[in-house]
Amino acid sequence: MAVENQLTLEGADEAPPNATEPLGHPSGAPHSTAADPPVAVKPPSDRSHNRPAVSPTASRDYMKLLQRPTLDAISRHEAAPSSDAALSSFTNRLSPLLVGPRVLGNLSAGGAAPSVELFTDTAANAARWLGFRLRREDEAAGRRGRQRRSTAWPVGDDEGKSLVRFRNCFMFTNEPKGGFGGPLLDLGLVAVTGGEVFLTDGGAKFASAPVPAIDEPSGVELLSRDHREILAQALMVIPDELVEIQRFLSALMQSSGAPDEIDRLIAADHKWSDAQVVSHRAAMVGRLRDLQVVDVEVLPAGRAQIVRASQFEDFGALVSRTMEER
């Protein structure tokens, strides 16, 4: 299990460096003018079992925020140009990204866009509630290791740190020169203007795509085929991320799938420490596993290898085609 944990950062819920302060508004940014906007319901934690003690009313509120939103009446904005930079290695999965657009669609249902602060607080708390639900379901079903769905969700013992980590790694970050960055913006799912958050056309499609684990009585998967297609296309728009994906896929094809071989090939293209290489590879595996591009196969004697999954060929062709068109 230790090798598998290293491969996919199973159970990781530590805040990245410099990510321990709550995300707030840039100076002077206005708040939403929506009448009676939904309020972020923050569950007190039951530390003895590491699960939040949530009232039935709060649970209903979270479920309502996570339902497929009605998008006909909400305002949308065009996506801003993405950052050229690759996604952070702390964004080690893609499935947690589904919370932001869903919650945003429901917060915007009254016609007015929520403020950055309202959106990030509400979505992060909804993600914590959902993360605990996923963990309870996985425990009941006996899902372990790479089959657990709560990995990377904000379910750590330190509630504040978990929520900040989720906001910074799966929603927004404050940029040093002002404004915002982060995966929701880089992937073109949301836009921020005037201190308020809007869905883009791509984000609206993402928010309305079915989430089997939420929308279906016996559903297990978090990302549907529609989600995976939207995310795959969105990754192609980030220049440095596209390059890193190509390097990773090339390293996988040149190797036996052993992590140390892949790390050696990745390190040849970067002046990174060993820890940075391992973190990057683990994040790449986690993200591409969510797209069904790669998987982790556990071998005897505590070993593991990275293998191709069902979407490897199609995704690889998309990467090659996009690189040729650049």
N, C-alpha and C positions, 0 to 999 in steps of 0.2 A: 504493500500500500504506500510505503514511503516514496518509492520511485514514481508511482502514478500521481501522488500528490504533487511532486515536483514538476511533473509534466504539465499538469493542468491547473495548478494552484487551487486544488480543491479546498473548500472551506476558508479561503483567504478572506479576511474581513478587517484588515488593518488599514488605517489611514495612511496615505502616502506622505512623504515629507512635505512640509509647508502646506498641508491640507487640513489643518486642525481648527481653522476659524470658520464660523458660519459665513455663507455667501450672502451678500447684501446688495442693495442698490448702489449704482454709481451715484455720486453726489448730485442731488437735485432731481433725480429721476422720479417722475410722478407715479403714484399708485393707480391701480385700476379704479374706474368710476362706476363699475358695475354695481347695481343695487343688490344688497344682501348677498355678497359672493359666498360660495361655500367656504367654510372655515376648516383649516387643517386640524384634524383631531389627533392629538398626540397621546398614544397609549402609555400608561405607567408600566414599568417592567416588573415582572415577577422574577426576580433574580434567582430564586431557588430552582426554577426550572428553565431559566433563560427564555421565557416566553412572555409576551405582553399580556397583561390582564385587560382585555378590551371588552367594553360593554356591548350588549346586542345592538344598541343604537349605533355605536361607533362602527361596529362591523358592517351594519347595513350601509352606513355612509361610505365606507371604503369600497364596498362592493359596487355601490352606485357609481363612484368615481372611476372604477375599473371596467365598467360595462362598455360595450361598443357605443360610441357617442353618436348622436344625431348631428350631422355636420352641415345641414342645408343652410342654417341661418347664421353661421359664424363667419367672422371676417378672416381672410387669409392674406399672407404676405409672400412675396417672392423670396426664395432662399438667397441669402447673401453668399458671395463667393467663399468657398471653403478655404481654410488655412492650408498651405502647402504641406504642413508638417504631418507626419504619420501619427496615428492614434497613440495615446499614451499606453505604456505597458500595464498601467493600472486599470485600463478599460479592458479587462481580461476575459470578458464575455460580451455577447451581443444581446442575449435574451433580456437582460434588465432594461434595455433601451425601450422596451414596449410600454413601460409605465408612463413615461413622460408624455408622449403624444396622446395616449388614452385619457389621462387625467386632464391634459390641456384642452382636449376637445369637450370634455364635460364641464370644465370650469368656464369655457367660452360659450356654453349653450345659451346663456341669457343675452348674447349679442355683443358683450364687451369683453375685451381681452384682459386676463389677469395680470397683475404686476409680477415682475420677476420673483420677488420675495414670496408672494402668495403661491405662485406656481411651484417654486422649488421646495418650499416647506410642505405643501400639500402632497406633492408627488412623492417626495422622499418618505414621508410618513405612510402613505399608501403602499409604497414598496416594502417598507418594514413589515407592515401587516401581512401583505401577500407572501413575503419571504418566510414568515413564521408558519403561515398556512401550508406552503409548499413543503416545509421541513416536517411538519406533523404528518402530512400525507405520505411523504417519502418514508418516514419512520414506520408508519403503519403498513406500507406496502413492502418494506424490506429493501428499499433502494439504497445502495451504498456507493461510495467512491464516485466514479465518473457518471453514474446514473442519477446522482442527487441533483435536484433542480435548484436548490436554494444557494448553491455556490455563487459568490459575488453579490448576493443580496444583502441588505443591511440588517443582519440578524445578530450582530456581535453583542457581547455583554455590555460594552460601553455604548449606550444608545446614541449619545451625542456624537461620538467619533464615527460610529457607523453611518449616521445620517449625513454627516459632512462628507465622508468618503464617497457615499453614493452620489451626492450632489456633484462633487468634483469629477468623479470618474464616469458617471453615466448621464449627467445632465449638463451643467455649466461650470465654468471656472471664471474667476475674475482675472482679467488680463492686466499685466503690470502697467501698461500705458492707457488703461481705461477700456471700457467695453467688456465683452464676454467672449469666451472661447468654450471649447468642449465638444464632445461627440454629437450631441443633438444638433448643434449648429454646423459642425463640419460635414455631417452626413445630410444636411439640407432638410431635416425633419421639422425644424422650427426656425423662427426668426424673431429677433428682439429689436424693437424700435420704440423710442420714447419711454423706455423703462417697462414696457409691456411685452408679453410673449404671444406670438401668433403661430398657428400651424401653417406650414407651406402646403402646396398641393400634394407633394410627396408625403409630407407628414400626415395629411388628412387620409390618404390611402393607407398609410401604415396604421393609423389609429383605428380605422374601420375594418382592417383585416381581422379575420377570426383568430382568437387565442383559444386553442382547444382546452387548455387547463382551466380557463375561466368561463368560456362560453358554452362548453359541452358538458353534460352531466358526468360522463366518464372520461373526459379528456385528460391527457397527460402532458402532451407537448406544449411548450410555451410559444414557440415560433411556428407559424403556419408556412406553407409554401409561398404565399403572397409576401409575408414578411421577409423570407430569405431572398426572394427575387429583388425586392426593393432595396434591401441592405447590400446585396451583391453589386447592384448597379451604382449605389451611392458610394461604395468604397472605390469604385473606378474613377471617381471625380477628384479624389485626394491624391495629388501627384506622388508625394513621398510614401504614402501608405501603399499605393500601387506598386512602387518599386520594391518595398519591403516584402509585400506579398509574393511578388515574382521571385525574389531572392530565396524566400522560405520554400516555395514550391520547388524551385530548382535544387535547393539543398536536399529536400526530401527525395527527389528523383535520383540524385547522385549518390545517395547513401542507402544503407539498409533500413533506415528508419530509426536507428539508435539515436537517442538524444545527444550523446556526446559527439557523434559524427556530425549531426546537424549543427550543433553548437560550433564545432570547429569550422565548418563552411561559412556560417553566418559571421563568425569573428573575423574571417579573412577580409570581409568587406567593411569592417568597422574598427575603430579604435575604442573599443568598449572593454570594461572590466568583465571578468567571468560572471559576476553577479548580474550585470546588465544584460549579457548575452542570454543567460538562463531565464531572466525575467521576460525578455523580449520573446524568446521562443515559446515560453509557457503561455504568454498572452496570445501569441499568434495561433497556437494550438487551440486555446479556449475559444477564440473568435471563429476560427474556421470549423471547429467542431459544431458550433451552433448553426453554421451554414451547411452542414453535412458534407464538407469537403474533405476533412480528415477525421480520424478517430484514434484512440489509444488502445492498443492491444496489450494485455497483461501476459507476460511470459513466466516460465518457471524461475525459481531462485530469486524472486523479487525484482526481476527485470521487466522492462516494458519497451514497446516501440510504437512509433507513430506510423499509421498506415493510411492508405487512401480510402475514402468513403464514397458513397453513391454519387455525389455531385463533383467529384474531383475532376473528371474529364471536361464536363461542361464549364465548370468554373475556370479551369486552366485555359480553355479556349477563349473565354471572355477576357481573361487577363492578357493573353497574347494578342488578341484582336485590338484591345484598347491600347496596348503599348505601341502597336504598329500604327495606329491612327493618331498618336500624339505628335 
